[in-house]
Amino acid sequence: MDEKTQSPDTNVPESGDRSETPGSFLRFILLVALAALAFRSFAFSLFNIPSESMLPRLMNGDYLVASKWPYGFTSNSLPFDLPIIPGRWFAAQPERGDIVIFKHPIDGTDYVKRAIGLPGDTVEMRRGQVILNGEPLPRVRLGDFRIPVSANTRCAWAARSQRQPDGRILCSYTRYRERLPGGRTYEVLDFGRLPQDDFPEVTVPEGAMFLMGDNRDNSQDSRFRPEAAGGVGLVPQALLVGRAESIVFSTDGGAEWLRPGSWFSATRWERIGDGL
């Protein structure tokens, strides 16, 4: 008896043949875009430092990564501040000493400062020293902070400039280590006696925070009334965007597109990977 056979149907593709279609490619691109959007909105996001208000810890030209989840999520967490998150989800307040990213209460730009006072705290300044809940924050004098002059750095009026044997100019500033209750420390700069060194006592209201720059005499922070491109006043916690975690890149601004070697010489390699 002859064995029955069946010729293969040449119109049916083999199981391994995955024909790509324009629709499936567009779906893939959409999924990638949604994944990137979710990561940037709810996990981590990159920010750059455009000023020297947080010297010596952060420099103009630093790029840092901020985590989005520690303080909860609002529409401020989303790209372009898309108004699709009502209120504030999973709300939590920062700890004293956190470097926080937040929206300026007037112009909505991203700002970065250090959290000093939380709800219920009283904050004032006397002769440049922070008084928190009636107790002066201890300060210890350190050696001067020195930073080279570059496209991203100029010597402020209070700096002492020093020319090095290689021709570079260094800006030197008076530096202190300040300590918060609980032992957390950080470094601050002091330009000398200025009007903002004295600030009357305020009580931080519920849902707000008192923020300061580490470059105390070159920072528009909670000591100044809110105004566009200026002071921020007592900042609502609803404007929080994230917590600064680490420096991922830093440049002194000296790179030129037509000189590839300058891309490497302008990079501040020693700052990359610094935790905050």
N, C-alpha and C positions, 0 to 999 in steps of 0.2 A: 504494500500500500504506500502510495506516495505520501510524503509528509507535506502537510499544507504549509505554505509560507506566505508572507505578506510583504510587499515592497514598502520601504519607508516612504512616508508622505513628505515629499520635498518642500511642501508649502508650510510645514510646521517647523519653527526654529528649534534648535537644540536648547536644552534647559539652561545652558551657560551663556546663551546669547542675550545680552541685556541691551537692547536698543535704546539709545538716549534720545529723548524728545525735548523740544524747547520748553514744554510745560514742566517736565521733571527737573530740568536745569534751573528754571525760575523758582521752583519750590525749594530746591537746595539752597539757592542764594537767599531766599526769604528766611529759611530756617537759620542759616548762619547769621543773618542780620539780626534776627530776633534773639539768638543766643548772645551775640555781642551786646545788644541793647540791655538784656537782662543782667549780664555780668557787670556792665558799666553802671547800671541803675542800682543794683542790690548787693554787689560784692566789692569791687574796687574800681577806682577811677584815678586818672592822672591829673595833676595840677602843676602849674609852674609858678615860681616866685618872681614877681616883677619889681620888687622893691627891697629896701634894706631894713624894714621895720622889725624883722625878726632876727637880725644879727645879734649874737654871733652864731646861733644855731642854724639859721637858714640864710642863704645868700641869694642875691639877685642872680638868676640864671640856674637855680636849682629846679629840678623836676622831681616831684614826690608822688608817691602812691598813697591814697587815702582809702581806708575801709569805710564802707557805707552803712553797715548794720549796727555798730555800737550804740548809736543814739536813736535808732528807729528810722522810719521812712516817711517822707512827705513828697509833695510834688517837686520840692527842691532837689530831691535825689535823682530826678529824671533829666535826661538831656533836654535842653531848651525849656526846662521847668514846665513840662507838659502838665496841665491841670487835671490829671486823671486819678490822683490819689487823694481822697477826701480826708482832711485832718492829718493826724500823725499816727502811724501804725508802729506798734512795738516800741513806744517811746521810752527812752532812758536818758538820763542827764549825764554830762561828762564828769570826769573826776577832776579835782583841782590839779593843775599842772599839765593837763592834756593840751596838745596843739590841735586846735579845731579849725575846720574849714566851714564857713558859713556864708550866707548871702547878706550883703550889706542891706540894712533895713530901709534905705532910701533908694539907691540906684540898682540894687539887685545883683551887683557884681560879686565874684567870689573873693572873700577875704580870708586871711589866716592870722590867728592870734592865739595866745595862751590863756586858758581858763584859770582865773584867780579866785573869783567869788561866785558862790552858788546860792540858790534861794535861801533866804534867812540870814546870810552872812552880812556883816557890815565891813565896808572897805573904805579906807581913806589913805592919803599920802601926806607925810610930813618930811620936808627937806629931802625928798627923793626916796624915802623908805616907806614901803607898803605896810599899813596897819590893818591886819585882818582880824576881825572880831575882837578888837581892842588890844591885840598883841602885835608888836612889830615883827615882821618876818626877818629872821637873822640873815645877815649878809657878811660874807668873808671876802676881803680884797684878794684878787688874783693878779697874776702878771698881766700886762697889757695884751689885749687882743690885737693881732696884726693881720692885715689882709692886703694883698698886692693890688695896686691900681690896674684896672683893665677897662675894656669897653663896658663892662657891667658894673664897675666899681670906681667911684671917685671918693677922694677924701672929703668927708663932711667938715663943716667949719670947726668942729671941736677936735678933729684928729690932729695928731702929731705925725707929720710925714717924715720918712727916713729913706734916703737913697742908698741902695745896696751896692756892693762892689760890681755886680753884674749890670748895673744901671737901672734895675727895677726900683720903683718907689713903693714903700709899704705905708699903709695908714695904720696908726696905732690909737687904740681907744682904752680908756679906763674900764676895767672889767671886774665884776663881782660874781660870786656864787650865792644865789638866794635859796632859802630852804622853806618849804611849805610845811604846815602841820602834817605829821605822818612821815616826814623825812624825805619827801621828794625834792630834788634839787635841779637847778638849771642855771645857766649863766646869763647875766644881763650886762648891758653897757650903760655908762653914765657920762653925759657930756658936761656935767657941772650944774651949778644952780640956775634953774629956769622956772618960769611961772608954773609949768605943769608938774613941778616937783611937790607942790602943795595942792591937795584936792580934798574938799570937805567930805565928811563921812556920809555914805549913802548905804541904805539897806537894799540888798538885791531882792526884788519881789519874786513871788512864785512864778515859775515858768521862764525865768530870765537868767542871765549870767553876766558877770563883770569880766571883761576880757582886756588883756594888755599885751603890747608888743615887748619882746625882750630888749629891743633897742629903745629903751624907755624915753629918751628925749628926741626920738625921731619916729614916733608912732602915733597915728591918729586912732585912738582906741576908745574904751569906755569912759575915759576921763573927759572926752569931748562930746558935745551934743551931736546928734546924728545930722549929717548933711552929705549930699552927693559928693563922692570922691574925697570925703573927709572923715570926721569922727563917726563913731557907731553908737555911742550911748550904751545903755543897758540893753543887751541883745536878747530878743526872745529865742528860747531854745527851739521853737518851731522853724527857725531859719538855719538850723544846723544841716550841714551836708555830709560831713564825715570826719573821721579822726586821722590825722597825718600819721603814717606808719614808718615810711622809709624813703630815703633819697635814692632814686633810680638812675638819675643822670644829672650832670652839672657842667655848665660851661661858663667861661669868663667872658664870652661874647666876642672873642677874637677870631672866630672861624670865618673863612671866606670861601664861597663856592668854587672859585677858580683856583684855589690853592688847597688841594686835598690834604697836604701835610698839616695845614692849620686846623683841620678838623680834629686831629689828635692832640696837637699842642694846646688847643683852647679847652680841651676837656679837663675838668678837675677830677682826675681818676681816683684820688684818695677819698673823695666824698661819696662815690657810688656805693650803694649798699648800706650806708649809715642808717641805723635804726633811730627812730624819733620817740 
